[in-house]
Amino acid sequence: MRNFKKHIGLFSIIILVFIVAYTAYFINKNNITNQSFIVNKQNISFSNLPSNFNNYKILEIADLHSMKFGENNEKLISEIDKLSPDIIFVTGDMFSAYQFKKDDGTYNRDYNEESLPGFQLLKNLSQKYEIIYSTGNHEEGIDKIFNGEDWSLRDRNIDNAYNRYINKLTDLGIKFVDNNYTTISKNGQSINVYGIYYYFLDKYASGQISDDSTDLYFLNNVDDTKFNILLSHNPTGAQILQDKNFDLVLSGHVHGGIIRLFNKGLLDPARKLFPKYDKGLYQIGNTKLFVSVGLGNTKFMRINNTPELNLITLKTENT
């Protein structure tokens, strides 16, 4: 019995040493990989893609959270220029809401929005690329704090850091598609790009907002004769809206599950275990969902989960 207990104790020590060593390895690795990024290239084929959009290259930027890769994000910009995308889609959380928080717990309406790394990155990229932007929960959290809960009553003419952020990027030619859509054209053919406001998705899923809400009118007018893309910061949007005629949904939000073990994400931002949609390509009904692991962090550092840019190439089937 004594020998058995001794063996159990020794085994426990070995397991503990293994766990500590494993954790230390990934923490050390994390210090490196969180300061670098990879390019994740994904071809996605569709039977109804307009022929002129075959090989159309979309660069997705997700969840930057004010991360900087090189001075003024020069490494990101250089890599994007090498990839030479046809368009850039931003799927939210270019900054973190807590950046606006003052020491007394209130939020600084006079924060210098141009000091945000994401602002400077998009300002640079807007000189070379068409950019379509759908916000995430961090942008929208600040929007609610500065401009009120009622989305329909928000006035972008009111002077605060968030409104200046939106207005200045809009003046640079960046298109925002929150609860709205825009059309992109190529050689006489077009596709539609929609975006949904993050908190409206939650309300719609819980039944607080119905299909006939004036705020969600665009959902009932998705033309099923067109090719339609939805930018939904939260990937659950693809499942919630799978009957709304979207061919492709691009998302982020989950940060790849933050900690990746055995090729699976461990946590979502709500601290729920094993998020269903954490990375890569999924098929949900007739909709294809692509989830980026994103580029930045919030309070939890990534482990075994390298930040990424995403280059998505649209393909007509059989090409």
C-alpha positions in Angstrom: 0.0 0.0 0.0 2.8 2.3 0.9 4.6 1.6 -2.4 1.3 2.2 -4.3 0.9 5.6 -2.6 4.6 6.4 -3.4 4.0 5.6 -7.1 0.8 7.6 -7.2 2.7 10.6 -5.6 5.6 10.2 -8.1 3.1 10.0 -11.0 1.3 13.2 -9.8 4.6 15.0 -9.6 5.5 13.9 -13.1 2.1 15.1 -14.4 2.5 18.4 -12.6 6.0 19.0 -14.0 4.7 18.2 -17.5 1.8 20.7 -17.1 4.2 23.4 -15.8 6.7 22.8 -18.6 3.9 22.7 -21.2 2.4 26.0 -20.0 5.8 27.6 -19.8 6.6 26.6 -23.4 3.5 28.1 -24.8 3.7 31.2 -22.7 7.2 31.7 -24.1 6.0 30.9 -27.6 3.1 33.2 -27.1 5.5 36.1 -26.3 6.9 35.6 -29.8 3.8 34.7 -31.8 1.6 37.5 -30.4 4.2 39.9 -31.9 4.1 38.3 -35.3 1.3 37.2 -37.7 0.7 34.8 -40.5 -1.3 35.0 -43.7 -4.2 32.5 -43.9 -5.2 32.1 -47.5 -8.6 30.5 -48.2 -10.2 29.8 -51.6 -14.0 29.6 -51.4 -16.1 28.4 -54.4 -19.7 29.2 -55.2 -22.1 28.1 -57.9 -23.8 31.5 -58.1 -20.8 33.8 -58.0 -20.8 36.3 -60.9 -18.2 35.2 -63.4 -16.4 38.6 -63.3 -15.7 38.0 -59.6 -13.9 34.7 -60.2 -10.5 35.1 -58.4 -11.7 38.2 -56.6 -9.4 38.7 -53.6 -10.8 39.9 -50.2 -8.5 40.9 -47.4 -10.2 40.5 -44.0 -8.9 42.4 -41.0 -10.5 41.3 -37.7 -10.0 42.1 -34.1 -6.9 44.3 -34.3 -7.5 45.6 -30.7 -4.9 48.3 -31.3 -2.2 45.8 -31.9 0.9 47.1 -33.7 3.1 44.9 -35.9 6.1 47.2 -36.5 6.2 50.9 -36.3 2.8 52.3 -37.5 1.9 48.7 -38.4 4.3 48.8 -41.3 4.6 45.0 -41.3 0.9 44.6 -41.8 0.8 47.3 -44.5 3.8 45.7 -46.3 2.2 42.3 -46.3 -1.2 43.6 -47.5 0.5 45.4 -50.3 2.3 42.1 -51.3 -1.1 40.3 -51.3 -2.6 43.1 -53.5 -6.3 42.5 -52.6 -9.2 43.8 -54.7 -10.9 45.0 -51.5 -10.5 45.1 -47.7 -13.3 44.0 -45.3 -13.0 45.0 -41.7 -15.0 42.8 -39.4 -14.8 44.8 -36.2 -12.9 45.5 -32.9 -10.1 47.6 -34.4 -9.7 49.0 -30.8 -10.5 47.9 -27.3 -13.2 49.8 -25.4 -11.2 50.1 -22.2 -8.7 52.3 -24.1 -11.2 55.1 -23.6 -11.5 54.5 -19.9 -10.1 57.1 -17.5 -8.6 56.4 -14.0 -11.9 57.4 -12.4 -13.8 54.7 -14.3 -15.6 57.1 -16.7 -14.9 57.2 -20.4 -13.1 60.0 -22.2 -15.2 61.6 -24.9 -12.1 63.8 -25.8 -9.9 60.8 -26.4 -7.7 61.4 -29.5 -9.2 59.0 -32.0 -6.3 59.5 -34.4 -3.9 58.0 -31.9 -5.6 54.6 -32.3 -3.3 52.3 -34.3 -6.4 51.0 -36.1 -7.3 54.5 -37.3 -3.8 55.1 -38.6 -3.7 51.7 -40.3 -7.0 52.3 -42.1 -6.0 55.8 -43.0 -2.9 54.5 -44.7 -4.8 51.6 -46.5 -7.7 53.8 -47.6 -5.3 55.6 -50.0 -4.8 52.4 -51.9 -7.8 50.1 -51.4 -11.5 50.2 -51.2 -12.5 49.4 -47.6 -15.9 48.2 -46.2 -16.2 48.2 -42.4 -18.7 46.5 -40.1 -18.1 47.3 -36.4 -17.7 44.8 -33.5 -18.7 44.8 -29.9 -15.9 47.1 -28.8 -16.7 49.9 -31.2 -20.4 49.5 -30.5 -19.8 49.5 -26.7 -18.2 52.9 -26.9 -20.9 54.1 -29.3 -23.5 53.2 -26.8 -21.6 54.9 -23.9 -21.1 58.1 -25.9 -24.2 58.2 -28.0 -26.9 56.4 -26.1 -28.7 53.0 -26.3 -31.2 53.9 -29.0 -29.3 53.3 -32.3 -31.9 55.1 -34.3 -31.4 58.4 -32.3 -27.6 58.5 -32.5 -26.4 61.8 -34.0 -22.9 61.6 -35.6 -22.8 65.4 -35.5 -22.3 65.4 -31.8 -18.6 65.9 -30.9 -17.1 62.9 -29.2 -14.2 60.5 -29.9 -16.3 57.8 -31.4 -18.3 60.0 -33.8 -15.0 61.7 -34.9 -13.6 58.2 -35.5 -16.5 57.2 -37.7 -16.8 60.5 -39.5 -13.1 60.8 -40.3 -12.9 57.3 -41.6 -16.0 57.9 -43.7 -14.4 61.1 -45.1 -11.4 58.9 -46.2 -13.8 56.9 -48.3 -14.4 53.9 -46.0 -17.9 52.6 -46.1 -19.7 51.5 -42.9 -22.4 48.8 -43.3 -23.9 48.5 -39.9 -27.6 47.5 -40.4 -27.1 48.5 -44.0 -25.4 47.3 -47.2 -23.4 48.5 -50.2 -22.8 47.2 -53.7 -19.4 46.5 -55.3 -19.1 46.2 -59.0 -16.7 44.7 -61.5 -17.0 44.9 -65.2 -20.8 45.3 -65.2 -21.5 42.7 -62.6 -22.2 43.3 -58.9 -22.4 41.7 -55.4 -24.0 43.0 -52.3 -22.1 43.5 -49.0 -24.2 43.7 -45.8 -23.3 44.4 -42.2 -25.2 43.9 -39.0 -24.9 45.9 -35.8 -23.5 43.5 -33.1 -26.1 44.1 -30.4 -28.9 43.9 -32.9 -27.9 40.4 -33.6 -28.2 39.4 -30.0 -31.6 41.1 -29.7 -32.8 39.4 -32.9 -31.7 36.0 -31.7 -33.5 36.5 -28.4 -36.7 37.7 -30.0 -36.4 41.3 -28.7 -36.4 42.5 -32.3 -38.6 41.0 -35.0 -38.2 40.7 -38.7 -40.5 43.6 -39.3 -38.4 46.0 -37.2 -37.5 49.1 -39.1 -34.0 48.8 -37.9 -33.6 45.4 -39.6 -35.5 46.2 -42.8 -32.4 45.2 -44.8 -32.7 41.6 -43.6 -36.0 41.3 -45.4 -34.7 42.8 -48.6 -31.7 40.5 -49.3 -32.0 39.8 -53.0 -31.7 36.1 -53.5 -31.0 36.7 -57.2 -27.7 38.4 -56.2 -24.6 37.2 -54.6 -24.7 38.4 -51.0 -21.9 38.7 -48.4 -22.6 39.5 -44.7 -20.0 41.0 -42.4 -21.0 39.8 -38.9 -18.5 40.3 -36.2 -20.0 37.5 -34.2 -19.9 34.2 -36.2 -23.2 33.1 -34.7 -24.7 35.5 -37.1 -24.3 33.0 -39.8 -26.4 30.5 -37.9 -29.0 33.0 -36.7 -29.5 34.4 -40.2 -29.0 31.3 -42.2 -32.4 31.7 -43.9 -31.7 35.3 -45.1 -30.1 34.5 -48.4 -26.4 35.2 -47.5 -24.0 33.2 -49.6 -20.9 34.1 -47.5 -20.5 35.4 -43.9 -17.2 36.8 -42.7 -16.6 37.0 -39.0 -14.1 37.2 -36.2 -14.8 38.0 -32.5 -13.8 34.6 -31.0 -10.0 35.2 -31.3 -9.6 31.6 -32.4 -10.7 30.4 -29.0 -7.9 32.4 -27.4 -6.0 29.2 -26.3 -5.9 26.5 -28.9 -5.4 22.9 -27.8 -5.5 19.9 -30.3 -6.6 22.3 -33.1 -9.6 23.5 -31.1 -10.3 26.8 -29.4 -10.8 26.7 -25.6 -12.7 29.9 -24.8 -14.9 32.5 -26.5 -15.0 36.2 -25.4 -17.9 35.4 -23.0 -15.6 32.9 -21.3 -17.7 30.0 -22.6 -15.8 26.8 -23.3 -15.2 25.4 -26.8 -16.9 27.9 -29.1 -18.7 26.2 -31.9 -17.3 28.5 -34.6 -13.7 29.4 -33.8 -11.5 29.3 -36.9 -11.8 28.6 -40.6 -14.5 27.6 -43.0 -17.9 26.2 -42.1 -21.0 25.3 -44.0 -24.3 26.3 -42.4 -27.3 25.5 -44.6 -26.7 27.3 -47.9 -24.3 29.8 -46.2 -20.6 29.5 -46.0 -19.0 31.0 -42.9 -15.4 32.0 -42.6 -14.1 32.9 -39.1 -10.8 34.8 -38.7 -8.8 34.3 -35.5 -7.9 38.0 -35.8 -4.8 39.9 -35.0 -5.0 41.3 -31.4 -5.8 40.5 -27.8 -7.9 41.9 -25.0 -7.3 40.8 -21.4 -6.3 37.2 -22.3 -3.2 36.5 -24.3 -3.2 34.0 -27.1 -1.6 30.6 -26.5 -0.7 28.4 -29.5 -2.8 30.7 -31.6 -0.9 33.0 -34.0 -2.5 36.2 -35.1 -3.5 36.2 -38.8 -4.5 38.3 -41.8 -6.9 36.5 -44.1 -6.9 36.5 -47.8 -10.1 35.0 -49.2 -10.3 34.3 -52.9 -13.7 33.9 -54.4 -14.0 31.2 -57.0 -16.7 30.1 -59.4 -17.3 26.3 -59.0 -15.1 24.1 -61.2 -12.3 26.7 -61.5 
